[in-house]
Amino acid sequence: MILLASCFYSKETPIDSSHIKINDDIYLKPLGKNEKDCSTFSPYSLRGNIVAQVIYFLDQNGNPTTTSNPKNCK
């Protein structure tokens, strides 16, 4: 008898509500605040793909950016 249990296994990764979705695979995890009180984030891949490790910030509209000190950051 061959057991095919792996066909029914689903690896669902729970996403923390504080994480920001960039696309279906890439999310930003909060790291804290920098010396200018801007929130900082680190990207990660749900699928385990390689992701450039850059620090993200939120601009004045709450959009992710790599600009190090966005005006009126959040």
Backbone as a chain_set.jsonl record, in Angstrom:
{"seq": "MILLASCFYSKETPIDSSHIKINDDIYLKPLGKNEKDCSTFSPYSLRGNIVAQVIYFLDQNGNPTTTSNPKNCK", "coords": {"N": [[0.842, -1.182, 0.0], [0.639, 2.142, -0.933], [1.149, 5.24, 0.469], [-0.101, 8.396, -0.063], [0.054, 10.828, 1.313], [1.447, 13.241, 1.239], [0.492, 14.593, -0.955], [-1.73, 15.875, -0.119], [-0.905, 17.669, 1.681], [-0.656, 20.941, 2.761], [1.257, 23.746, 2.78], [0.726, 26.34, 4.386], [1.639, 29.552, 5.123], [1.245, 31.491, 7.869], [0.435, 34.935, 7.82], [1.524, 37.691, 9.529], [-0.444, 40.364, 10.738], [0.818, 42.808, 10.881], [2.64, 42.85, 8.864], [3.599, 43.962, 5.608], [2.257, 43.621, 2.431], [3.974, 43.201, -0.578], [3.965, 41.841, -3.01], [2.555, 38.722, -4.243], [4.437, 37.022, -3.153], [6.429, 38.453, -1.754], [6.876, 40.088, 1.31], [6.948, 42.7, 3.817], [8.544, 42.866, 6.887], [8.114, 44.379, 10.04], [10.72, 46.203, 11.66], [11.161, 48.093, 13.583], [11.814, 51.418, 14.758], [13.8, 54.059, 13.341], [16.483, 56.424, 14.117], [15.302, 58.812, 13.378], [12.711, 58.453, 13.914], [11.324, 56.997, 12.002], [9.487, 54.278, 10.719], [10.905, 51.076, 10.154], [11.509, 48.387, 7.855], [11.972, 44.96, 6.852], [12.437, 42.938, 3.995], [10.979, 39.763, 3.033], [10.596, 36.454, 1.615], [7.801, 34.447, 0.983], [7.968, 32.035, -0.303], [10.539, 31.304, 0.072], [12.406, 32.37, -1.607], [15.358, 34.119, -2.768], [15.908, 37.335, -1.507], [16.672, 40.73, -1.915], [18.363, 42.212, 0.673], [17.445, 44.949, 1.865], [16.706, 47.949, 3.655], [13.461, 49.023, 4.203], [11.195, 51.802, 4.266], [8.304, 53.726, 5.3], [6.59, 56.031, 3.337], [5.13, 59.371, 3.416], [2.546, 58.798, 2.632], [2.165, 56.262, 3.446], [3.238, 54.326, 1.835], [5.561, 51.77, 0.881], [9.08, 52.412, 0.666], [12.511, 52.722, -0.412], [13.921, 54.923, 0.121], [15.99, 56.551, 2.323], [15.372, 58.521, 4.33], [12.508, 59.395, 4.158], [10.405, 62.2, 3.501], [8.275, 63.31, 6.026], [7.889, 60.717, 7.126], [6.364, 57.602, 8.218]], "CA": [[0.0, 0.0, 0.0], [1.401, 3.384, -1.029], [0.453, 6.349, 1.107], [0.179, 9.648, -0.761], [-0.347, 11.911, 2.215], [2.099, 14.499, 0.869], [-0.314, 15.265, -1.969], [-2.778, 16.624, 0.56], [-0.27, 18.572, 2.627], [-0.611, 22.325, 2.302], [2.125, 24.548, 3.63], [0.221, 27.705, 4.462], [2.396, 30.362, 6.055], [0.409, 32.578, 8.388], [1.018, 36.264, 7.647], [1.221, 38.6, 10.632], [-1.177, 41.536, 10.237], [1.705, 43.97, 10.841], [3.501, 42.731, 7.69], [3.069, 44.67, 4.444], [2.359, 42.839, 1.201], [4.518, 43.854, -1.769], [3.332, 41.04, -4.06], [2.101, 37.44, -3.698], [5.55, 36.314, -2.518], [7.281, 39.32, -0.939], [6.26, 40.869, 2.377], [7.862, 43.467, 4.654], [8.395, 42.613, 8.322], [8.562, 45.556, 10.781], [11.934, 46.073, 12.465], [11.158, 49.109, 14.641], [11.961, 52.793, 14.269], [15.18, 54.535, 13.306], [16.75, 57.604, 14.952], [14.415, 59.903, 12.96], [11.371, 57.961, 14.25], [10.695, 56.391, 10.826], [9.34, 52.823, 10.802], [11.785, 50.351, 9.243], [10.993, 47.071, 7.487], [12.873, 44.052, 6.15], [11.671, 42.077, 3.093], [11.172, 38.308, 3.047], [9.837, 35.711, 0.615], [7.007, 33.324, 1.501], [8.401, 30.813, -0.986], [11.933, 31.047, 0.387], [13.276, 32.902, -2.657], [16.343, 35.106, -2.347], [15.387, 38.701, -1.531], [17.69, 41.732, -1.59], [18.159, 42.674, 2.04], [17.52, 46.4, 2.009], [15.762, 48.468, 4.64], [12.343, 49.791, 3.651], [10.534, 52.78, 5.122], [6.996, 54.125, 4.791], [6.564, 57.46, 3.034], [4.038, 60.12, 4.041], [1.268, 58.194, 2.257], [2.143, 54.885, 3.937], [3.753, 53.425, 0.797], [6.947, 51.35, 1.103], [10.127, 53.047, -0.136], [13.856, 52.479, 0.07], [14.505, 56.228, 0.436], [16.378, 56.388, 3.73], [14.669, 59.428, 5.238], [11.43, 60.021, 3.398], [9.762, 63.348, 4.14], [7.061, 62.972, 6.792], [7.756, 59.261, 7.186], [5.451, 57.058, 9.227]], "C": [[0.886, 1.245, 0.0], [0.561, 4.509, -0.445], [0.87, 7.655, 0.436], [-0.245, 10.859, 0.069], [0.263, 13.253, 1.815], [1.319, 15.263, -0.193], [-1.378, 16.159, -1.344], [-2.212, 17.63, 1.555], [-0.206, 19.968, 2.03], [0.228, 23.127, 3.278], [1.664, 26.001, 3.558], [1.024, 28.456, 5.512], [1.496, 31.474, 6.566], [1.138, 33.918, 8.269], [0.567, 37.134, 8.818], [0.555, 39.85, 10.063], [-0.311, 42.796, 10.191], [2.641, 43.944, 9.629], [2.808, 43.358, 6.475], [3.324, 43.848, 3.187], [2.9, 43.696, 0.067], [3.951, 43.166, -3.012], [2.953, 39.697, -3.442], [3.18, 36.677, -2.94], [6.322, 37.163, -1.514], [6.453, 40.148, 0.047], [7.351, 41.625, 3.124], [7.526, 43.227, 6.114], [8.898, 43.844, 9.071], [9.79, 45.254, 11.643], [11.934, 47.019, 13.66], [11.255, 50.484, 14.008], [13.427, 53.175, 14.283], [15.312, 55.803, 14.154], [15.896, 58.811, 14.583], [12.945, 59.534, 13.163], [10.59, 57.45, 13.035], [10.624, 54.878, 11.032], [10.239, 52.167, 9.767], [11.261, 48.935, 9.053], [12.051, 46.274, 6.74], [12.044, 43.126, 5.26], [11.967, 40.595, 3.314], [10.248, 37.67, 2.022], [9.079, 34.57, 1.281], [7.49, 31.999, 0.928], [9.867, 30.474, -0.715], [12.896, 31.517, -0.686], [14.267, 33.907, -2.072], [15.748, 36.5, -2.527], [16.529, 39.645, -1.167], [17.391, 42.29, -0.206], [18.457, 44.16, 2.16], [16.488, 46.821, 3.039], [14.709, 49.294, 3.903], [11.795, 50.719, 4.717], [9.13, 52.999, 4.572], [7.023, 55.62, 4.541], [5.341, 58.1, 3.686], [2.656, 59.559, 3.723], [1.148, 56.742, 2.732], [2.616, 53.864, 2.926], [5.198, 53.04, 1.101], [7.91, 52.042, 0.138], [11.492, 52.663, 0.429], [14.6, 53.796, 0.334], [14.746, 56.294, 1.933], [15.697, 57.326, 4.716], [13.562, 60.149, 4.489], [10.777, 61.16, 4.196], [8.462, 62.885, 4.795], [6.828, 61.476, 6.861], [6.804, 58.835, 8.293], [6.175, 56.076, 10.102]], "O": [[1.778, 1.38, 0.838], [-0.595, 4.701, -0.824], [2.057, 7.978, 0.376], [-0.84, 11.801, -0.454], [-0.353, 14.296, 2.033], [1.478, 16.478, -0.31], [-1.866, 17.092, -1.981], [-2.966, 18.361, 2.198], [0.256, 20.142, 0.902], [-0.071, 23.174, 4.471], [2.168, 26.784, 2.754], [1.081, 28.036, 6.668], [1.034, 32.308, 5.787], [2.324, 34.014, 8.586], [-0.629, 37.289, 9.062], [0.959, 40.337, 9.008], [-0.677, 43.761, 9.52], [3.361, 44.913, 9.389], [1.586, 43.289, 6.339], [4.451, 43.435, 2.912], [2.373, 44.769, -0.224], [3.512, 43.83, -3.951], [3.023, 39.55, -2.222], [2.865, 35.777, -2.162], [6.82, 36.636, -0.519], [5.481, 40.809, -0.321], [8.523, 41.252, 3.078], [6.376, 43.364, 6.532], [9.996, 44.322, 8.784], [9.886, 44.197, 12.266], [12.631, 46.773, 14.644], [10.834, 50.691, 12.87], [14.203, 52.696, 15.109], [14.364, 56.205, 14.829], [15.77, 59.741, 15.379], [12.049, 60.209, 12.656], [9.359, 57.463, 13.029], [11.597, 54.266, 11.473], [10.332, 52.637, 8.633], [10.654, 48.354, 9.953], [12.92, 46.842, 6.079], [11.043, 42.577, 5.72], [13.066, 40.224, 3.729], [9.25, 38.262, 1.61], [9.658, 33.81, 2.058], [7.429, 30.965, 1.594], [10.378, 29.471, -1.215], [14.063, 31.125, -0.694], [14.031, 34.474, -1.005], [15.161, 36.807, -3.565], [17.27, 39.389, -0.218], [16.291, 42.781, 0.05], [19.565, 44.568, 2.508], [15.504, 46.116, 3.264], [15.036, 50.154, 3.085], [11.915, 50.457, 5.914], [8.804, 52.507, 3.492], [7.424, 56.395, 5.41], [4.607, 57.441, 4.422], [1.7, 59.811, 4.456], [0.152, 56.074, 2.454], [2.425, 52.664, 3.121], [5.983, 53.885, 1.533], [7.605, 52.233, -1.039], [11.611, 52.321, 1.605], [15.767, 53.785, 0.724], [13.821, 56.114, 2.725], [15.468, 56.932, 5.86], [13.652, 61.346, 4.217], [10.625, 61.073, 5.414], [7.664, 62.166, 4.194], [5.703, 61.011, 6.677], [6.484, 59.614, 9.19], [5.578, 55.506, 11.016]]}, "num_chains": 1, "name": "protein.A"}
